[in-house]
Amino acid sequence: MANVKVSLNRAGVRELLRSEEMKSICMNYANNALSRLPDGYEVTAHTGTNRVNAEVKAETFAARRDNLKNNSILKAVKG
């Protein structure tokens, strides 16, 4: 077997990780998790310095309590 050397285009990878396409992929995962949760949870997304981030967050008091007692967000993300 021949030795193969792979080098990534760092600028291209950075552009990919910060792209709108990657943001829509992250939002799809977050919205799938949100669909498994009761009312009171919210999805947000933003572009950070290195990559796009999507977040599922408990907004209401009842949702925060539910998440503390049952670890609901983690269970919904693992799906």
Order of alpha helices (4+ residues) and beta strands (2+ residues): alpha-alpha-beta-beta-alpha-alpha
